[in-house]
Amino acid sequence: MRWCRRWLITTLVTISSVCVHAQEIDSLILADVEEALTYEDSLSIFNLIDSILQHGDIGGSQLVLRLSYNSNVLSAGRTLGIENFGLSSGVSYYHKSGFYADVSTYWSKDFDPSFYLTAASVGYMYSFSKKFSIMAGYDRYFYNLRKEDEYIPYKNTLSLIPIVELKPLLLTLNYSFYFGDAHVHRIMPGVSLILQKKKFAHIDRIAVTPSFYMLLGNETLTEIEFVSPKDRIEGLRNYLLYGSWYTLIEKNTNVFGIMNYAVSIPISITYKNWGFSFMYTYNIPKALPGEPLTISESSYLSGGLMYFIGFRRNKFPL
């Protein structure tokens, strides 16, 4: 499945930069939303490996240095409308056997401290045939937050991504399990159209990849119900316990459904050992059953710069 794997990664670096891993949402949002996840998270390593493989043939291992930019912050695949930007730097290693590792750091002027997150990832990619591959990975998030902001419900992710190539279409189905103090499931099917041109205007390769993604997942919704007391004695007891005349009943409901639609247009350029990527994304958030949602539709820009280092004597062909 060479064509597929060669393509998936430049898109990834762009995608990972759009949200700066989105687990980076600030403490106020973390406390209110209960998690900070984005569909960009689950695609970042996936696209990075593809960028590595598209730069060289399958037979070589590569090291990639990168710097990414995003113009907005999201949570659970939904833009939060925060007018800030973030930068991400990282180093990735892909072994010709299919194993990969990545370490990334994230910076934003709107966080205190500015370097608020380091993410480490390991995984494996295997091709069953020319048309079908699968990726499996583990991510660990290390937050650099002040003590009063330290509660982060999800610090680990396990992911599984089947990939089907039907030229020029690429179909993916990303399953992610986020866990830590709490846990949630995320499923993200996607379809991409790969349009590329090689040896164009002194550029080794330029490609446009219009993509559509749908994010599904579960959340635990908490409702507080106020129940009138049966008599004055019960009302007095409620007042002593809760500071209210009414009995407080907490009801937790786990709901599952569509959380977000996203349309993205990544552009990737390869020139010698350099890779450049740019992406425009439009987000359409959706409320889960019974979930109050005040986030509106929005768009944002992102970009990435990569440098490839091949571990073999001869130069990597395109």
N, C-alpha and C positions, 0 to 999 in steps of 0.2 A: 504493500500500500504506500509506495514511495510518494506518489503525487500528493496524497492526502497529508502525509506527515511533513512533507516539505513545506506545506502551506499553512499549517495550523498555527505556527508560532509567532510570526510577525504580528498577526492579528492579536495574539495573546498579549504581547507587551503593550500594545495600544490599549487593549481592554483592561489590563491590570492597572494601567496608569489613570484611567478615567476616574476611578474612585479612590485611588490610593488604598486599595484593599478593603475599604469600606468597613472593616472591623475597627476602623480608626475613628468612628464617630465620637464626638466629644462626650464627656461624662454626663452632661445634662440630657442629651439624647439617649445615651445608654440607659440611664435610669428610667426614662419615660417609655422607650420603645421595647425594652427587654432584650434586644439583640441588635447587632450591627453587622449585617451580612449584605453581600451583593452578588449578582450573577457574575460580575467581573472576577471575583475571587476564584471561582471554580474554573474559570477559563484561562487564568493568567499563566500557569505552568504549561497548560495544554498548548497555548499559542506560542509560548517561548520555545518549547521543544520543536514545534513546527518551523519556527524561524531558524533554529540551528540546522535542522535537516534540509531546509530549502536552500541554505547557504552552501552546504556541501553534500556529498553523497552519503549513503547510509553507512558506508564502511568506516567512517572516522568518528572519533570522539571530539567534542568541542567544549570550549569555555567561552562564556558570553558575559561581557560587562555591559551594563545598561543604566540609563537614566530616563525617568518618565515624569510626565506632567499631567495633572488633571485640573479641570476648572470648576469642579463642584464636588459635593460630598453626598453620599447616598446611604440609605439603611434598608436592609432587606430588599435590595434591588429597586428601591424607590428613592428618587432624589429628595433631599431634605430642603432644597432651595436655599442652602447656605451659600452666600456669596464669598466663598474663599477658594483657595487653590492649594494643591498639595504637590510635593515632589517625592519621588521614590528612586532610590539607587539600589542596585543589586548585582550579584554575581551568580551565574548558573553554570552547572556542568552537566553535559549529556554524554553518557558512555555509549559506545556503538552497540552494546548488548541490549540497550533499551532502558537502563537505569538512569535516573537523573536526580540532582540535588540543587537546591536553590536557597539563598539567604538574601533577604531584602530588608531595607530600612525605610521608614517613612517620616516625612517632615511636613509640618504645616505651621504657618505663623499664627493660626487661630487656636493652636493647642499649647498647653503649658505643662510640661516642657515641649518645645517644638519637635524634638525627635521623640515621638510618642510610641512608636511600634517597631518591633523587629519580627519578621516572619521567617520561619525555616520550613522547607518542604523537601520531601523525598518521595520517589515514586518509580513506576515502571510502565513502559509502553511495549505492547506486543502485537504483532501483525499475524492474524490467522490466515489471511489471504490478501490479494491485491485490493480487495474492496472492503475488508473488515478488519479493524484494529480495536484495541481496548487499552485504556489507561487507568491505573489505580494509584492513588497517592495519599499521603498524610501531611497535614499542615499543623504547625504549632506556632501560636502567637504569644509574643513576650511584650507586654505593655510597660511603658515607662510613664506612669501616672502618679499624681500626688496621692497620699494615703486616703484622703477623703473621697477620692474618685476611683478607688481601686477595684470596685466590684465590676467584673466583666463576666457575664454568664457563660460565654463560649470562648474557650481558648484552644480548642482542637477541632480538626476537621478530617474526616475520612471521605474520600471521593472515588467514584467509579464512572468512567466515561466511555461508553461504546461509540465507535466512529464508523460510519458507512459512507463510502465514496461512490457516487453515481455521477461521473463527470457530466457537466461541470458543477454538479451539486454536491454539497457535503452535509450529511445529516449527523447530528450529535444528540445524545441523551445523557445529561449530566445528573448524577445523583450524589448529593452531599449530606453527610451526617455531622452536624455541629454539636459538640458536647463539652461539658465542663461542669459548672454548678447546675446547669440546666441543659436540655438538649432539644433540638428541632431537626426536621427533615426538609430538604430542598430538592426539588426535581426541576430540571430546566431543559426541555427539548429545544433544539435550534436547527435552522436550515440556512445554509450560506451558498451564494452563487460566486464561484471563483472565476474572475476575469483577469488574465495576465498577459503581459507583453514582454518578451526578452529582447535584449540588445536594442534598446530604444533611446535615441538621443544621448549616447554616451553612458546610459544607465544600463547596468547588467540586467535588471529586472524591475518592472513596475506592475503592481496588481491592485485591483479594486475588488472588495469582497462584501457586497451588500448582504446583510444578515438579519434574521428575525429570531427573537428568543421569547419564550414564555416561561415565567417563573411560577412554580407552584410550591406550596409549603404549608406547614402547620404552625399554629400559635396557640398558646393558652390564654384565653380571655378571662379576666377576673371581674365579677360583678358583686357589688355590695348591696344587699337588700335590707331595708329598714322595716322591721316587723313590730307592730303595735303591741304593747304589753297586755296580758290578760287581765291584770289588776294593778292597783297602785303599788303593791309590794314588789311585784316583778319590775314595774317601771322604776322604782327606787333602786332596786338591785342593778338594773341596767345603767342607771345614772352613775352609780358608784364604780361600776366596772368600765364603762365605755364613755362616760361623760355625756350620755344621751339617754333620753327617756325610752328610746326604742332599742330592740334587740338587733344587733348587727350580724347578718348571716353572709358569709363569703362563699360565693359560688364560682368554681373554676370549670371552664368548658374548653376542651381542646377541639379546635376547628381546622379544617383543611380546605384549600381552594386555590384559585388563581390569585397571585399577589402582584404581578407586574407583567406588562408587555414591553419589549424594547426593540427598536429598529436601529441598527448601526450601519455606518458606511466607513469601513476602514480602508486606508490607502497605505500600501507598503512599498518601499523602494530599497533595492539592494545595489550597492556600488562597492565593488571590491570586498574588503572586509567589514564594511559598514552597512548597517541596516537602519532605515528611518521609517517611522510609522506615524500616521495621523488618523484620528477617528472622530466622527460626529455621531452622537447617540441621542435618540429621542425616547423618553421614558413615559409610559402610561401606567400609573399605579392603580391597583384595584383592591377594594376592601374585601377582606374575608367575611364569611357569614357572621353577622352580629358585631363586626369590628367597626368602630368609628374611625374614619379616615379623612384627614384634612389636607393631605399632601396632594398637590395638583400636578398636572403634566408639565414636563420641562425637558430641556435639552442641554447638552454640555459638550465640550471639546476635550480631547486628550491627545497626547503624543509621546513618542518614545525614540530614544537613540541607542543603538546597540553596536558593539564591536565584537567581532568573532575571532577566536584564536583556535586554530586547528592543531590537533596533536598527531601530526604525521608529517613526513618529509615533503611530499609533493603538495603543490598548491591545490586547494579545493576547487573543483570545477563547479560551475553553476548547475 
